[in-house]
Amino acid sequence: MFRGVDHIVIAVRDLDAAVQHYTDAGFTAVFGGRHNIGTHNGLIAFADGSYVELIAFLKPSTSHPWHAALDKGGGLVDFCMQTDDLAADVELLRCAGATMSDPSPMTRDRPDGYRLSWMLSIPAPPFSGQVPFLIKDETPRDERVPRDRTHRNDAAGLASVTVAVEDPDASCSFYARVLGRPGASLQRPDLDASGVEFRIGPHRIELVAPRNPAGLLSEHLRTRGQSIYEATLSGGRPYLRLDPAALEGARLRFA
């Protein structure tokens, strides 16, 4: 079963610059190391165990959807869900109609030389974006997530992830199948949107569709497809506004 959001992913062109920008915004951002697929990352870990991944490509990879997002401004591109049974949840998502890859191995070499390893299952289009990718650690998760989880801006964790979808009733079926319960009706007047939400561990997943065809959410669907739109953080200073222009295009806000 899903246990909560493992991490959210922000695609960036220049990792050094991105780490500095997030540091300037009051986050404790550290370099995570290099993956075996030609990417490297920076990490922002929270007290609730979730984290933000800043990911950059070491060389162009135009076939990768996260790389393609860079041509559209980068920002939030995906999210990963923790699971207590990867194989079972993959099968449940498949039973609900999603096309999921078989779990495959991945590694990251940290700056200190420690090699992390895990298994990933990734949804294929058109399910990628509206369905999270799933992770199962082989090395201890505490080695994958930075230990420093305090921030000058007092960010404490992820509160919610908002996913722009075309049909919330259809998208929510994937989550309902894994969780064994329906979602709750949701209204987002600030986005002129409505949909369905699920509480998963300490986090909320919001699946919302726009009511206004000229609004920002509609524009997101036209340019990015069904995918993560914004993330809300817990803690933080109520007067502090997180500007997407200073955060590699990512829409982040404090609850």
N, C-alpha and C positions, 0 to 999 in steps of 0.2 A: 504494500500500500504506500501511496505517497506520504511522506513525512513532513514536507515543507519545501520551500524554495532553497535549493543548494546555492545557486548564484545567478546573477544577471550578467549579461555580456554586452560590453560597449566596444564597438570597432573603432580603432584610431589609426591614423597614418604614421604618426611619429610617437613611439612609446615614451621616449625620454620627455618630450614636451607634454604629453598627456599626464604622466606622473607628476610633473611640476605643476600643471594646471589644477589638478585635484588637490595637491598639497596646498597650493595657494588658497583654495576654497575651504580649507580647514580639515581635510581628510588626511589620515595617515595612510599614504600610498607607498607600497614597497614593490620592488622588482621580483617577479615570481620565477623567471627562468624561461627556458626554451622547450617547446614541444617537439615531438618527433614528426610533426606534420608541417614544419616550416613556419611556425608562428612563435612569438614570445609574448609575455604578458606582465602586467602590473596588477597588484591586488589591493583591495580595500576591505578589510575584514571587520565584521560587526560583533557586538557582544551576544547577539542571538544565534551566532554560528554561521549566518549567511555571509556572502561577500559579493563585491563587485569585481568583475574581471575586465581589465582594459587589455584588449588584444590587438596586436599588430602583426602584419605579415612581413617576414624577413625577405621575401621576394614575391613578385606578383603571382596571384593565383585567381585568375579571372573566372574560373569555374566555380569558385567557392561563393556561396550566397553572402557570407559576411564581407568578403572582399568587394562584391558588387555593391553592397550598401555604402561603401566609402564614396562612390561616385554620386551618391544621393545625400551626402552630408554626414555619413557615419552615425554615431550615436548608438542608442540601444538597438540591438539586433536579435537577441534571443535570451532564453532563460532555461535553467537546468533545475530539475526536480530531484530531491533526495527520495530514495525508495528503500524499503526494508526487504524487498524481494524483486530484484531486477527482472529475472526471467518471467515471474508471474505477472508483473505489471506490463511488460512488453506484450505478453499474450492477451491480457485484458484489453489493452489498447487496440490490438489487432482484431479482437472479437468485436470491438465497437466500430471497426471500419477504418482505423488508421493504418497506414503503411509504415512499419517500424523496421529499422535495420536489425540484424542479429547483433548482439553485444560484441563489440570489438575492442581490442586493447589500445591504450594510449599511454604515453609517458610524458613527463616534464622533468628536465634537469634543473634543479634549483641553483642559484648562484653559488651556494656552498658545496655543490657537487652531489647532493642527495638526489637520487632518482625516484620520483613518484610514479606510481602506476595505478591505473584504474580501467574499468570497462565502461563503454558508452553505447547506448542505443539511441539512434537519431531518426526522427520522423522524416519521411520523404515528402516533397511537394505533392499535393497542395496542403498537406497537414503540418509541414514545418512552419513554425511561427505560432500557430494557434494551439499546437500540442508541444509541450516541452521536450527537450532531450533528457535522457535519464542517465544517472551515473551510479556506479558501484565501486567503491575503493578497494584496491588490493593492498596498498600500503596504508598506514593509519591516516584517517582523514585529518587529524590534528597536524600532520606533517604537511598536508596540502594547503591548509588555511593558516595565514599568518597569525602569530600569537598576540601581536599588539593590536588590540581591538578598541582602543580609545582614540578619540578625535577632538581636535580643538573646537570644532563646531558642535560637539556633543552628540553626533549621530550615534544611534544605539543599535539599529537593525533595519531590516526591511519590514514595512507594514503591509504593503500591497504591491502587486504587479497588475497593471492594466493592459489588456490585450485587445487590440482592435480586430473585430471579426465581422463577417458579413451577416451571419445568422447565429445569434447567441444560443438559441435552442438546439441547433445542430452541433455547435462546438462544445456545449456543456455536456453532451452525451459521452464524450471521451472521459471526462473527469468523473462523471457520475458512475461510469462503469467501474473505474478503478477504486473509487471511494465507497461505493455501495450506498450512495445517498444522493438525492437531488440537490441542486444549487438553490440559492435564494434569489428572489427578484431584486434587481438593483436599478436605481435611478442615478444618473450623473448629470444633473442640470448644468454644471459648470462646463461639461463637454457637449451638452445638448445630445445626450446619449442614454441608452438604457440597455439592460442586459441581465446577466446572471453572475452571482459571485459564489465562491466556495471558500470556506475557512479550512486551511490545510496546515496543521501544526500552528506555529505562531504567525502565519502569513495568510493573506487573502489574495485570491486570484479573481480578477474582474474580467469578464468577457463581455465587451460592450460593442454595440453597433450605433452608428450616428443616425440622428433624426434629420440633421441638416445637411443636404448634399453639397453645400458650399463651405462647410466648416472644416476645421483642422483635422478632425478625425476622418472625415471623408477623403480629404487630400492624402492623409497617411495611407489609407486603403488603396487609393489609386496609384500611389508611387511606391509603396513598400509591400503592399499586399497584407494579408492577415498576419499580424505580428505584434510584438510588444510595443506599446505606445509610450508608457511612462511607468515610473516606479516611485512609490511613496516611502519615505524613510521615517522611522520612529526616532524619538529623541530630538536633538537639534535645538536650535534657538528659534523661537517663533517668528522673530523679525527678519531672519536670514533668508534671503531669496537666492535660490540656486539658478544661475543664468545658464541656459543651454549653450549659449555662444562661448562661454568660458569653460564648458565641460564637454568639449568634443561633440556637441550636438545632442547630448543626452538630456531627456526631460526627467529630472529628479526634483522632488519637492519634499519638504517636511510635513508630516501629518499635522 
